[in-house]
Amino acid sequence: MKKAVTIILAAGILMLSPITSGTVFAQVIHEKVTVTPTRTLTAGEKSIISSSAVKVLRHIAQARADIHEKDLNHARGELRQALTLIDIIRATLPTAKVKDHIWVAKKHLSYEDTESVIPDLVPIYASLDEIADIVPVSKAREHINKAREHLKKGNKKGAKKELNLADESLIFSEVDLPLSYTETHITDAQGFLAKKEPRKAAEALKAAEDGVQFVDVDIQSPMTQARRSLWKATKHYLTGDMTATKKDLEDAKSALRKAGSTVDTKTKVKVKGLLKDVDAIEGEVDKGAKETGRDLKGLYERAKDLSLETMDLFESGRKN
């Protein structure tokens, strides 16, 4: 994997990037984003996100058909509905609550004195604690701490800047980035339709489809589940929680077995090899050796590469 950059830079690259294929997009996600949620979404959350993503896909596909039939007005309506569904998906993400609290603090800052806004930080800190095991929150805490110092000094501009940075740092990478990618291209398509440029709008919507397909497939993928479980195993091993580490490895093996039945022959060989090595490392966990922690991280990196390969296969199959 290439040397990673920060989450914020990755998001910026995606937001500013030209229209790309789903495969290239998958590479951007997996190469630029280094942090991973330490637990999976609940079944209910996955269901809402997946079903909403499919509905977004339907609205985009209908808009493309409308453009082909030169019914630009109907296409605009479909895109408005797609963006509404994207908002619904965002409201389901674990970061939604804390982002709402940050929004309230920023809104209060627009018409109240800085001293009155300081209490707004209390629910922000509490919400960060709630999601600390789901998404990385250390950067957000740093920015909230700086915002508090600015508020104490009466510096509204500085406080607002730090609140914005805190909000931007809270990214549930499995969904937020491809969702932003999708939303950007839908918005671009709306702009092209407004300027009576249907061809460019259709191209933007093709890119948007790739992004929303990534959301729907990656969140359900057994390889994604295996990757998350191996990340959790690495984290738990480093904190000395061997019981949790073993459970994570069992979860990873279960996901890898499922993945082995959904990939091509070449990738299946790699999945089986990874499964064999996960089996082998289980016997080393209780010894607590430093090398085992390094080996666990290596297994996670291999799972991450395989996760990307399965996305490549999906994208190739969708185009054929």
Secondary structure as UniProt FT lines:
FT   HELIX           7..16
FT   HELIX           22..32
FT   HELIX           43..68
FT   TURN            69..70
FT   HELIX           72..92
FT   TURN            94..95
FT   HELIX           96..109
FT   TURN            110..111
FT   HELIX           114..117
FT   HELIX           118..120
FT   HELIX           121..130
FT   TURN            131..134
FT   HELIX           138..152
FT   TURN            153..154
FT   HELIX           156..169
FT   TURN            173..175
FT   HELIX           176..194
FT   TURN            195..196
FT   HELIX           198..220
FT   HELIX           222..238
FT   TURN            239..240
FT   HELIX           242..260
FT   HELIX           265..282
FT   TURN            283..284
FT   HELIX           285..287
FT   HELIX           290..319
//
